[in-house]
Amino acid sequence: MTELLLAYWQELVALFVASFSSATILPGAAEIVFSHYLTRDIPPTLVILTATVGNTLGSLTNYVLGWMGSPLLHKLVSQKHLQKVEKYVKKYGPISGIMAWLPVVGDAIPAVLGLFKAPPLLTTFWIAVGKLLRFLALYLIYLGVISF
């Protein structure tokens, strides 16, 4: 495993950075970079794992920002809207982190979970599950197992 990491470290770092940034408010193109590295001779397991970890950590950055920024958000967002979102978080809790892979709203889900102090370990688990499923689905599309 160490030999594989040493052989592909530059590609894996690039994939990690793209995956991390695309899960935050920073611009990123995780799917494009991920797809590119699937065409290389890098083992798919390493590509999937690297993208999943980077994307999960990017979402956890949003979670932490939501957690830390809660006093500011409570001032900026109407109480009525916050109550509606809080009801959703209380109903679904950390398992809603599995939806963090979604385009557009996916970046906000971890921030909202942080805002309402969802349990960190369970939130991390469900976000990681969602990200892993996302990259596995992209890999299956690449293989032609899933088509549109």
VOLOPA-595790 format. One record per residue (C-alpha): x, z, y; residue number from 0; chain; residue in three letters. Coordinates in Angstrom, 1 decimal, always signed. Last residue first. Example, Ala and Ser with C-alpha at 12.3 -4.5 7.8 and 13.67 -1.06 7.14 Angstrom:
REC      c1      c3      c2    n  chain  res
REC   +13.7    +7.1    -1.1    1      A  Ser
REC   +12.3    +7.8    -4.5    0      A  Ala
END
This chain:
REC      c1      c3      c2    n  chain  res
REC   -28.7   -18.2    +6.9  147      A  Phe
REC   -26.2   -17.6    +4.1  146      A  Ser
REC   -25.1   -14.6    +2.1  145      A  Ile
REC   -22.7   -15.1    -0.8  144      A  Val
REC   -20.9   -17.8    +1.1  143      A  Gly
REC   -17.6   -15.9    +1.1  142      A  Leu
REC   -17.6   -15.7    +4.9  141      A  Tyr
REC   -21.2   -14.4    +4.8  140      A  Ile
REC   -20.1   -11.8    +2.2  139      A  Leu
REC   -17.3   -10.7    +4.6  138      A  Tyr
REC   -19.7   -10.5    +7.5  137      A  Leu
REC   -22.0    -8.3    +5.4  136      A  Ala
REC   -19.1    -6.1    +4.4  135      A  Leu
REC   -18.2    -5.8    +8.1  134      A  Phe
REC   -21.6    -4.7    +9.0  133      A  Arg
REC   -22.0    -2.3    +6.0  132      A  Leu
REC   -18.7    -0.7    +7.0  131      A  Leu
REC   -19.9    -0.2   +10.6  130      A  Lys
REC   -23.2    +1.3    +9.5  129      A  Gly
REC   -21.5    +3.7    +7.1  128      A  Val
REC   -19.0    +4.7    +9.8  127      A  Ala
REC   -21.7    +5.5   +12.3  126      A  Ile
REC   -23.5    +7.5    +9.6  125      A  Trp
REC   -20.4    +9.6    +8.8  124      A  Phe
REC   -19.4   +10.1   +12.4  123      A  Thr
REC   -22.9   +11.4   +13.2  122      A  Thr
REC   -22.9   +13.7   +10.2  121      A  Leu
REC   -19.5   +15.1   +11.3  120      A  Leu
REC   -20.4   +15.4   +15.0  119      A  Pro
REC   -23.8   +17.1   +14.8  118      A  Pro
REC   -26.0   +15.5   +17.5  117      A  Ala
REC   -25.2   +16.9   +20.9  116      A  Lys
REC   -28.1   +15.3   +22.9  115      A  Phe
REC   -25.7   +13.3   +25.0  114      A  Leu
REC   -23.4   +12.6   +22.0  113      A  Gly
REC   -26.3   +11.0   +20.1  112      A  Leu
REC   -27.2    +9.1   +23.3  111      A  Val
REC   -23.6    +7.8   +23.6  110      A  Ala
REC   -23.6    +6.9   +19.8  109      A  Pro
REC   -26.7    +4.8   +20.3  108      A  Ile
REC   -25.6    +3.2   +23.6  107      A  Ala
REC   -23.1    +0.8   +22.0  106      A  Asp
REC   -25.6    -0.3   +19.4  105      A  Gly
REC   -28.1    -1.3   +22.0  104      A  Val
REC   -26.3    -4.6   +22.9  103      A  Val
REC   -25.6    -5.9   +19.4  102      A  Pro
REC   -26.4    -3.6   +16.5  101      A  Leu
REC   -23.5    -1.9   +14.7  100      A  Trp
REC   -24.5    +1.5   +16.1   99      A  Ala
REC   -27.6    +1.4   +13.8   98      A  Met
REC   -26.0    +3.8   +11.2   97      A  Ile
REC   -25.8    +6.3   +14.1   96      A  Gly
REC   -29.6    +6.7   +13.7   95      A  Ser
REC   -28.7    +8.9   +10.7   94      A  Ile
REC   -27.4   +11.5   +13.2   93      A  Pro
REC   -30.8   +12.6   +14.3   92      A  Gly
REC   -34.0   +10.6   +13.4   91      A  Tyr
REC   -36.8   +12.7   +14.9   90      A  Lys
REC   -34.6   +14.8   +17.2   89      A  Lys
REC   -32.8   +11.7   +18.5   88      A  Val
REC   -36.1    +9.9   +19.1   87      A  Tyr
REC   -37.6   +12.9   +21.0   86      A  Lys
REC   -34.4   +13.2   +23.1   85      A  Glu
REC   -34.8    +9.5   +24.1   84      A  Val
REC   -38.4   +10.1   +25.3   83      A  Lys
REC   -37.4   +13.4   +27.0   82      A  Gln
REC   -34.5   +11.6   +28.8   81      A  Leu
REC   -36.9    +8.9   +30.1   80      A  His
REC   -39.2   +11.5   +31.5   79      A  Lys
REC   -36.3   +13.4   +33.1   78      A  Gln
REC   -35.2   +10.4   +34.9   77      A  Ser
REC   -31.6    +9.3   +34.5   76      A  Val
REC   -28.8    +9.9   +37.0   75      A  Leu
REC   -28.8   +13.8   +37.1   74      A  Lys
REC   -29.2   +14.3   +33.4   73      A  His
REC   -26.6   +11.6   +32.9   72      A  Leu
REC   -24.1   +13.5   +35.0   71      A  Leu
REC   -24.6   +16.8   +33.1   70      A  Pro
REC   -24.4   +14.9   +29.8   69      A  Ser
REC   -21.2   +13.1   +30.5   68      A  Gly
REC   -19.0   +15.1   +28.1   67      A  Met
REC   -21.3   +14.5   +25.0   66      A  Trp
REC   -22.1   +10.9   +26.0   65      A  Gly
REC   -18.4   +10.2   +26.6   64      A  Leu
REC   -17.7   +11.8   +23.2   63      A  Val
REC   -20.3    +9.6   +21.5   62      A  Tyr
REC   -19.0    +6.5   +23.3   61      A  Asn
REC   -15.5    +7.2   +22.0   60      A  Thr
REC   -17.1    +7.8   +18.6   59      A  Leu
REC   -18.3    +4.2   +18.8   58      A  Ser
REC   -14.8    +2.9   +19.4   57      A  Gly
REC   -13.5    +5.1   +16.5   56      A  Leu
REC   -16.1    +3.5   +14.2   55      A  Thr
REC   -15.1    +0.0   +15.3   54      A  Asn
REC   -11.4    +0.6   +14.7   53      A  Gly
REC   -12.1    +2.3   +11.4   52      A  Val
REC   -14.4    -0.5   +10.2   51      A  Thr
REC   -12.1    -3.3   +11.4   50      A  Ala
REC    -9.1    -1.8    +9.6   49      A  Thr
REC   -11.1    -1.1    +6.4   48      A  Leu
REC   -12.6    -4.6    +6.3   47      A  Ile
REC    -9.2    -6.3    +6.9   46      A  Val
REC    -7.4    -4.1    +4.5   45      A  Leu
REC   -10.0    -4.8    +1.8   44      A  Thr
REC    -9.8    -8.5    +2.5   43      A  Pro
REC    -6.1    -8.6    +1.5   42      A  Pro
REC    -4.2   -10.4    +4.3   41      A  Ile
REC    -3.5   -14.1    +3.3   40      A  Asp
REC    -5.2   -15.4    +6.4   39      A  Arg
REC    -8.7   -16.7    +6.6   38      A  Thr
REC   -10.2   -13.2    +6.6   37      A  Leu
REC    -8.0   -12.5    +9.6   36      A  Tyr
REC    -9.9   -15.0   +11.7   35      A  His
REC   -13.3   -13.7   +10.7   34      A  Ser
REC   -12.3   -10.2   +11.9   33      A  Phe
REC   -10.9   -11.6   +15.2   32      A  Val
REC   -14.2   -13.4   +15.8   31      A  Ile
REC   -16.4   -10.5   +14.7   30      A  Glu
REC   -14.5    -8.0   +16.7   29      A  Ala
REC   -14.7    -9.9   +19.9   28      A  Ala
REC   -14.0    -7.3   +22.6   27      A  Gly
REC   -14.9    -6.5   +26.1   26      A  Pro
REC   -14.8    -2.8   +27.1   25      A  Leu
REC   -18.0    -0.9   +27.1   24      A  Ile
REC   -17.1    +0.4   +23.7   23      A  Thr
REC   -17.6    -0.9   +20.1   22      A  Ala
REC   -15.9    -4.2   +21.1   21      A  Ser
REC   -12.8    -2.2   +22.2   20      A  Ser
REC   -12.2    -0.6   +18.8   19      A  Phe
REC   -12.7    -3.8   +16.8   18      A  Ser
REC   -10.4    -5.8   +19.0   17      A  Ala
REC    -7.8    -3.0   +19.0   16      A  Val
REC    -8.0    -2.6   +15.2   15      A  Phe
REC    -7.8    -6.3   +14.6   14      A  Leu
REC    -4.7    -6.6   +16.8   13      A  Ala
REC    -3.2    -3.6   +15.0   12      A  Val
REC    -4.0    -5.1   +11.6   11      A  Leu
REC    -2.4    -8.4   +12.6   10      A  Glu
REC    +0.8    -6.7   +13.7    9      A  Gln
REC    +0.9    -4.3   +10.7    8      A  Trp
REC    +0.6    -7.1    +8.1    7      A  Tyr
REC    +3.8    -6.8    +6.1    6      A  Ala
REC    +4.3    -3.1    +6.8    5      A  Leu
REC    +0.8    -2.3    +5.9    4      A  Leu
REC    +1.1    -4.3    +2.7    3      A  Leu
REC    +4.4    -2.6    +1.8    2      A  Glu
REC    +2.8    +0.8    +2.4    1      A  Thr
REC    +0.0    +0.0    +0.0    0      A  Met
END
